[in-house]
Amino acid sequence: MILTILVGNTNTRLAWWQKERLRRHKIVPTTTFRNMVKDYRDRSWEKQPLFRRERLAGTAIASVVPALTRDVYNYFSLLTPTVLVSARTPVPLRIRYNRTLLGTDRLCAAVGGYLRYARDLVILDFGTAITVNIVHREGVFLGGPIIPGIQMMLSALKEQTAQLPAVRFSPAVNPLVQKTTTAIQSGVCHLVTGGLNRIITLIARRTKREYFIVATGGGARTLHRHLPFNKIDPHIASFGLAKLFYFNRRKNE
């Protein structure tokens, strides 16, 4: 069994894989995860029963939080053979994107989508930011746009204005609203869904292909009735990260 760790700006996703079978998973706030690994030098990892050596054959890590990446790698290197995925890590894809600027979360999602679906994909990843990831069935990653995430938009409205309130997101489809709370919900809902629908339409028009739309991340289920998802796959990036563990271990043997 191997462990995959996706360190995100808001949450860290842990998944335990037995070959291609997901055995269990856990989502931890990244601030909590940071506190768990920051004192690896005092061997506090020995007190963590989830990560005992005999239970894991290896660990794969992908992080978009540079300040935390090295401590996470050092922590788990004490336990298991560990692969740290970066933008330059060898992958079974041709990358048509500036790799020095490519987030490892996008890279893992693209690899996972390519190996799991083997078709033309648009992967919508609803994280702190929303990324649109285009993967062609021939094994080519074309990148794609990035827009602010839902919570980022809500927080910006609260923090950058004097009177707008903090709002909990709920999809509000009707634009004819009379309350500030629902006005914000409606505005953010239409901005995200309208923008993503237009992006998907333009991608299909410019590439002259028909795409299978896969959604992942925390906001995917919230908007599934308002966007043309063919599939919600919450573990597509973890699956890709697991595949990259084996891919790079074989290359180094």
Helices and strands as residue ranges (DSSP letters): E 2-7, E 11-18, E 21-29, H 30-37, G 40-42, G 44-47, G 49-51, G 53-55, E 58-63, H 66-77, E 82-85, E 94-95, G 99-101, H 104-117, E 121-126, E 129-136, E 140-143, E 146-148, H 150-159, H 180-207, E 212-217, G 221-223, E 231-232, H 236-252
